[in-house]
């Protein structure tokens, strides 16, 4: 029952976030704007029902959507 919560791109953003990448570095690596990175993070946090990036990471790890 591994239900997908996030889009592929949102998962890519969080995968880079847990590697300690900055918003700017993530934007460059994915060839998108910093605002788009922030939007992906915000959308993901809303879907997960959490209030911060750290909480989102913990929840995504718990769900198995990302790994360290």
PAVEX-821971 format. One record per residue (C-alpha): x, y, z; residue in three letters; residue number from 1. Coordinates in steps of 0.1 Angstrom, whole numbers. Layout:
residues N
<node><X>X</X><Y>Y</Y><Z>Z</Z><residu>Ala</residu><num>NUM</num></node>
...
//
This chain:
residues 68
<node><X>0</X><Y>0</Y><Z>0</Z><residu>Unk</residu><num>1</num></node>
<node><X>28</X><Y>25</Y><Z>-9</Z><residu>Unk</residu><num>2</num></node>
<node><X>5</X><Y>54</Y><Z>-19</Z><residu>Unk</residu><num>3</num></node>
<node><X>23</X><Y>82</Y><Z>-36</Z><residu>Unk</residu><num>4</num></node>
<node><X>17</X><Y>115</Y><Z>-18</Z><residu>Unk</residu><num>5</num></node>
<node><X>42</X><Y>137</Y><Z>-35</Z><residu>Unk</residu><num>6</num></node>
<node><X>50</X><Y>144</Y><Z>-71</Z><residu>Unk</residu><num>7</num></node>
<node><X>83</X><Y>131</Y><Z>-85</Z><residu>Unk</residu><num>8</num></node>
<node><X>97</X><Y>166</Y><Z>-86</Z><residu>Unk</residu><num>9</num></node>
<node><X>87</X><Y>173</Y><Z>-49</Z><residu>Unk</residu><num>10</num></node>
<node><X>105</X><Y>141</Y><Z>-40</Z><residu>Unk</residu><num>11</num></node>
<node><X>136</X><Y>152</Y><Z>-60</Z><residu>Unk</residu><num>12</num></node>
<node><X>136</X><Y>185</Y><Z>-41</Z><residu>Unk</residu><num>13</num></node>
<node><X>134</X><Y>168</Y><Z>-7</Z><residu>Unk</residu><num>14</num></node>
<node><X>160</X><Y>142</Y><Z>-17</Z><residu>Unk</residu><num>15</num></node>
<node><X>184</X><Y>171</Y><Z>-23</Z><residu>Unk</residu><num>16</num></node>
<node><X>173</X><Y>189</Y><Z>8</Z><residu>Unk</residu><num>17</num></node>
<node><X>183</X><Y>160</Y><Z>30</Z><residu>Unk</residu><num>18</num></node>
<node><X>217</X><Y>161</Y><Z>13</Z><residu>Unk</residu><num>19</num></node>
<node><X>220</X><Y>196</Y><Z>29</Z><residu>Unk</residu><num>20</num></node>
<node><X>216</X><Y>215</Y><Z>-4</Z><residu>Unk</residu><num>21</num></node>
<node><X>204</X><Y>251</Y><Z>-3</Z><residu>Unk</residu><num>22</num></node>
<node><X>174</X><Y>263</Y><Z>-22</Z><residu>Unk</residu><num>23</num></node>
<node><X>197</X><Y>279</Y><Z>-47</Z><residu>Unk</residu><num>24</num></node>
<node><X>217</X><Y>247</Y><Z>-52</Z><residu>Unk</residu><num>25</num></node>
<node><X>186</X><Y>227</Y><Z>-57</Z><residu>Unk</residu><num>26</num></node>
<node><X>173</X><Y>252</Y><Z>-82</Z><residu>Unk</residu><num>27</num></node>
<node><X>205</X><Y>250</Y><Z>-102</Z><residu>Unk</residu><num>28</num></node>
<node><X>207</X><Y>213</Y><Z>-101</Z><residu>Unk</residu><num>29</num></node>
<node><X>171</X><Y>208</Y><Z>-113</Z><residu>Unk</residu><num>30</num></node>
<node><X>172</X><Y>237</Y><Z>-137</Z><residu>Unk</residu><num>31</num></node>
<node><X>142</X><Y>255</Y><Z>-121</Z><residu>Unk</residu><num>32</num></node>
<node><X>139</X><Y>288</Y><Z>-103</Z><residu>Unk</residu><num>33</num></node>
<node><X>144</X><Y>292</Y><Z>-65</Z><residu>Unk</residu><num>34</num></node>
<node><X>107</X><Y>302</Y><Z>-62</Z><residu>Unk</residu><num>35</num></node>
<node><X>97</X><Y>270</Y><Z>-79</Z><residu>Unk</residu><num>36</num></node>
<node><X>118</X><Y>251</Y><Z>-54</Z><residu>Unk</residu><num>37</num></node>
<node><X>101</X><Y>269</Y><Z>-25</Z><residu>Unk</residu><num>38</num></node>
<node><X>67</X><Y>262</Y><Z>-41</Z><residu>Unk</residu><num>39</num></node>
<node><X>75</X><Y>225</Y><Z>-43</Z><residu>Unk</residu><num>40</num></node>
<node><X>86</X><Y>225</Y><Z>-6</Z><residu>Unk</residu><num>41</num></node>
<node><X>55</X><Y>244</Y><Z>4</Z><residu>Unk</residu><num>42</num></node>
<node><X>31</X><Y>221</Y><Z>-15</Z><residu>Unk</residu><num>43</num></node>
<node><X>47</X><Y>191</Y><Z>-1</Z><residu>Unk</residu><num>44</num></node>
<node><X>45</X><Y>204</Y><Z>35</Z><residu>Unk</residu><num>45</num></node>
<node><X>8</X><Y>211</Y><Z>29</Z><residu>Unk</residu><num>46</num></node>
<node><X>1</X><Y>176</Y><Z>15</Z><residu>Unk</residu><num>47</num></node>
<node><X>19</X><Y>161</Y><Z>45</Z><residu>Unk</residu><num>48</num></node>
<node><X>2</X><Y>183</Y><Z>70</Z><residu>Unk</residu><num>49</num></node>
<node><X>34</X><Y>196</Y><Z>86</Z><residu>Unk</residu><num>50</num></node>
<node><X>46</X><Y>230</Y><Z>94</Z><residu>Unk</residu><num>51</num></node>
<node><X>83</X><Y>230</Y><Z>86</Z><residu>Unk</residu><num>52</num></node>
<node><X>109</X><Y>215</Y><Z>63</Z><residu>Unk</residu><num>53</num></node>
<node><X>123</X><Y>193</Y><Z>92</Z><residu>Unk</residu><num>54</num></node>
<node><X>89</X><Y>179</Y><Z>100</Z><residu>Unk</residu><num>55</num></node>
<node><X>84</X><Y>172</Y><Z>63</Z><residu>Unk</residu><num>56</num></node>
<node><X>117</X><Y>153</Y><Z>61</Z><residu>Unk</residu><num>57</num></node>
<node><X>108</X><Y>132</Y><Z>91</Z><residu>Unk</residu><num>58</num></node>
<node><X>74</X><Y>123</Y><Z>77</Z><residu>Unk</residu><num>59</num></node>
<node><X>88</X><Y>115</Y><Z>43</Z><residu>Unk</residu><num>60</num></node>
<node><X>115</X><Y>92</Y><Z>59</Z><residu>Unk</residu><num>61</num></node>
<node><X>87</X><Y>76</Y><Z>79</Z><residu>Unk</residu><num>62</num></node>
<node><X>67</X><Y>70</Y><Z>48</Z><residu>Unk</residu><num>63</num></node>
<node><X>97</X><Y>57</Y><Z>28</Z><residu>Unk</residu><num>64</num></node>
<node><X>93</X><Y>84</Y><Z>2</Z><residu>Unk</residu><num>65</num></node>
<node><X>129</X><Y>95</Y><Z>7</Z><residu>Unk</residu><num>66</num></node>
<node><X>160</X><Y>79</Y><Z>22</Z><residu>Unk</residu><num>67</num></node>
<node><X>191</X><Y>93</Y><Z>39</Z><residu>Unk</residu><num>68</num></node>
//
